[in-house]
């Protein structure tokens, strides 16, 4: 974003402004970034940002510490994992493959035009029909989606929205704490269970350049 805004000679956007829109739908933040632009200019902006992000991801990609290990352990314990994102499928798949995590994710629920995350999460849960589920994320959109679907939420303080995680059911400071947090929240018939379990993960945010 910073590179493209400079190319377009658009001033007044701080790093905090840009980070504040991480996790949102592009069609929403673009109206703030380019309030006076026509639709064609906005589409070009989003397309160019996508290209720049992928270029940077290929050069600088990395996961948050502990995430690959946590996903491996969750799979060993019998969990299914899913990504529910405000990005389109091509971006999610590219990100997961760049990070070497694609094989660790069982299901992907991408953005559906006209829907918010609480709605796409509902579709994902309906499709998978888990006995129990937990949402993991670092933005208020993730927390709101979990609350709307009545599932517990783990807030990641190492992400982009630590200040938004105050009402999370659990908070973690690194990926190494994820498995314990998931295990503490997964309850079946009033007691913890260790089979047929599901965690809905926002593991792709670690890819934001």
C-alpha positions in Angstrom: 0.0 0.0 0.0 2.7 2.5 0.9 4.5 1.9 -2.4 1.3 2.3 -4.5 0.1 5.4 -2.5 3.5 7.0 -3.2 3.2 6.2 -6.9 -0.2 7.8 -7.0 1.0 10.8 -5.0 -1.6 10.2 -2.3 -0.5 11.6 1.0 -2.0 11.6 4.5 -2.1 7.8 5.1 0.0 6.6 8.0 1.3 3.1 8.6 -1.3 2.9 11.4 -4.1 3.8 8.9 -2.9 1.1 6.5 -2.6 -1.6 9.2 -6.0 -0.7 10.6 -7.6 -2.0 7.4 -5.7 -5.4 7.4 -8.3 -8.1 7.4 -11.1 -6.0 5.9 -12.7 -6.5 2.5 -10.8 -4.6 -0.2 -14.0 -2.9 -1.5 -14.5 -1.4 2.0 -11.0 0.1 2.6 -10.6 1.3 -0.9 -13.4 3.9 -0.4 -11.3 5.4 2.4 -8.0 5.3 0.6 -9.4 6.7 -2.7 -12.6 8.5 -1.7 -12.8 10.5 -4.9 -11.7 7.9 -7.4 -13.9 6.2 -10.0 -14.6 2.5 -9.9 -12.1 1.7 -12.6 -9.3 3.4 -10.6 -10.3 1.6 -7.5 -10.2 -1.8 -9.3 -6.8 -1.0 -10.7 -5.5 -0.1 -7.2 -6.7 -3.4 -5.7 -5.3 -5.4 -8.6 -1.9 -3.6 -8.3 -1.8 -4.0 -4.5 -2.4 -7.8 -5.0 0.5 -8.0 -7.4 2.8 -6.0 -5.1 1.9 -8.2 -2.1 2.6 -11.4 -4.0 5.9 -10.1 -5.1 6.9 -9.2 -1.6 5.5 -12.4 -0.2 7.8 -14.4 -2.5 10.8 -12.5 -1.2 10.0 -12.0 2.5 7.4 -14.6 3.4 7.5 -16.2 6.9 5.1 -17.5 9.4 4.7 -16.3 12.9 6.8 -18.3 15.3 5.1 -21.5 16.4 2.4 -21.6 13.8 3.8 -24.5 11.6 4.5 -26.6 14.8 1.0 -25.8 16.2 -0.8 -26.9 13.0 1.3 -30.1 12.9 0.3 -30.9 16.5 -3.4 -30.0 16.0 -3.5 -32.4 13.0 -1.7 -35.1 15.1 -4.4 -34.7 17.8 -7.1 -35.2 15.2 -8.4 -31.7 14.6 -9.5 -30.5 11.2 -8.3 -27.1 10.3 -9.9 -24.4 8.1 -9.2 -20.9 7.0 -12.1 -18.4 6.9 -10.8 -15.2 5.3 -11.9 -11.9 3.8 -9.6 -12.6 0.8 -10.4 -14.5 -2.4 -9.4 -18.1 -2.9 -6.5 -17.3 -5.3 -4.8 -15.1 -2.7 -5.4 -17.5 0.2 -4.0 -20.4 -1.7 -1.0 -18.4 -2.9 -0.3 -17.3 0.7 -0.6 -20.8 2.2 1.6 -22.3 -0.5 4.2 -19.5 -0.1 4.3 -20.2 3.7 4.4 -24.0 3.2 1.2 -24.4 5.1 -1.3 -25.5 2.4 -1.1 -29.2 3.3 -1.9 -28.3 6.9 -5.3 -26.8 6.0 -8.2 -29.0 5.3 -10.8 -26.4 4.2 -10.8 -22.9 2.8 -13.7 -20.5 3.1 -12.9 -17.4 1.0 -14.6 -14.1 0.7 -18.0 -14.2 -1.0 -19.0 -10.9 -2.6 -21.7 -9.1 -0.6 -21.1 -11.2 2.6 -19.3 -10.3 5.8 -17.1 -12.8 7.7 -19.8 -13.8 10.2 -21.9 -15.0 7.2 -19.0 -16.9 5.5 -18.1 -18.5 8.8 -21.7 -19.6 9.2 -21.4 -21.2 5.7 -18.2 -22.9 6.7 -19.6 -24.3 9.9 -22.7 -25.5 8.1 -20.6 -27.3 5.5 -18.3 -29.0 8.0 -20.9 -29.6 10.7 -18.3 -30.1 13.5 -19.2 -31.3 17.0 -17.4 -28.2 18.3 -15.3 -25.5 16.8 -13.1 -22.6 17.9 -12.1 -19.4 15.9 -8.5 -18.1 15.9 -7.8 -14.5 14.8 -6.2 -11.2 15.4 -8.8 -8.7 14.3 -12.2 -7.6 15.6 -13.8 -9.0 12.4 -12.7 -12.4 13.5 -14.0 -11.9 17.0 -17.3 -10.6 15.8 -17.7 -13.6 13.4 -17.1 -16.0 16.3 -19.6 -14.3 18.6 -22.2 -14.2 15.8 -21.8 -17.9 15.4 -21.6 -18.7 19.1 -18.2 -20.3 19.1 -15.3 -19.5 21.4 -12.5 -17.2 20.2 -8.8 -17.2 20.6 -7.2 -13.8 20.1 -3.6 -13.5 18.8 -1.8 -10.7 20.5 1.1 -11.0 18.0 -1.1 -10.0 15.1 -2.3 -6.6 13.9 -5.2 -6.0 16.3 -3.9 -6.7 19.8 -5.9 -3.9 21.3 -9.1 -5.4 19.8 -8.7 -8.8 21.7 -9.8 -7.7 25.2 -13.0 -9.8 25.1 -11.4 -12.9 23.6 -12.1 -16.2 25.5 -8.3 -16.8 25.4 -5.4 -14.8 24.2 -2.0 -16.1 23.0 1.3 -14.3 22.6 2.8 -16.7 20.1 1.9 -19.7 18.0 3.5 -21.9 20.5 0.6 -21.3 22.9 -2.1 -22.1 20.3 -2.6 -25.9 20.9 -3.1 -25.4 24.7 -5.6 -22.6 24.1 -7.5 -24.7 21.6 -7.6 -27.8 23.9 -8.9 -25.6 26.8 -11.9 -24.4 24.8 -12.9 -27.6 22.9 -15.7 -29.1 24.9 -18.1 -31.9 24.0 -21.1 -32.9 26.0 -19.8 -30.7 28.9 -16.3 -32.2 29.0 -13.1 -31.8 27.0 -12.8 -34.3 24.1 -9.9 -35.5 22.0 -11.6 -36.9 18.9 -13.5 -35.4 15.9 -12.4 -31.9 16.8 -12.1 -28.8 14.7 -10.2 -25.5 14.8 -11.0 -22.7 12.4 -7.7 -20.9 11.9 -6.8 -17.5 10.4 -3.2 -18.7 9.7 -2.9 -16.7 6.4 -2.7 -13.2 8.3 0.9 -14.2 9.1 1.5 -13.6 5.5 0.7 -10.0 5.4 3.7 -8.1 4.2 
